[in-house]
Amino acid sequence: AQSVTQLGSHVSVSEGALVLLRCNYSSSVPPYLFWYVQYPNQGLQLLLKYTSAATLVKGINGFEAEFKKSETSFHLTKPSAHMSDAAEYFCAVLFYGGATNKLIFGTGTLLAVQP
Amino acid sequence: KAGVTQTPRYLIKTRGQQVTLSCSPISGHRSVSWYQQTPGQGLQFLFEYFSETQRNKGNFPGRFSGRQFSNSRSEMNVSTLELGDSALYLCASSRTGGEGNTIYFGEGSWLTVV
């Protein structure tokens, strides 16, 4: 069975500081992993996804994530936070069986960026 | 190309009523999934449709139903609304719903039940 754990429901950083959002997964099969961002009153926007092609995945808006099988982690990072990065971030693992799929989400991390 | 489109964006219903939400997937996408987002339960999978067939269903009561049309557009229906059904309902689409597919979400439909 697949599951996702996001450590830290709230993270606060200063503008220009490193952003690190943690995600650990559990999967009985090779995982497909996603990071989504949700701005207030909006839907989910895909930041990046891991599909085993490369362990370091680059996404939009300067975000990247590194897949570490030994640590079962897929942490999201950005070298320098911007005020516009303030949002809620969700890590998800794809549960797949046959041709069907569903995303299993973590509980989300709300990122605050201080000026 | 156009993204996933959901209508209506906001609606208010009274307990006991029913509601229908609509979703148009990205052109060429045949898999449509629905998710419910609430502060208490987070993001939960409702169901997935592919080629007009429901392939997977989450742990929701039978009041929640859906369908998919031949053009891949999908609707979900909630009957006999309860206060706890107030949520953001998100529609997502992907090409086939298979492994490795990228899943794109719409802006969601905000449902308030009073």
Interface residues (C-beta under 8 A of the other chain):
Chain A: Y32 F34 Y36 N41 Q42 G43 L44 Q45 L46 K49 T51 F90 A92 L94 Y96 A99 T100 N101 K102 L103 I104 F105 T107 G108
Chain B: V4 Q6 S31 S33 Y35 G42 L43 F45 E48 F50 R55 N56 G58 L90 A92 S94 T96 G97 G98 E99 G100 N101 T102 I103 Y104 F105 G106 E107 G108 W110
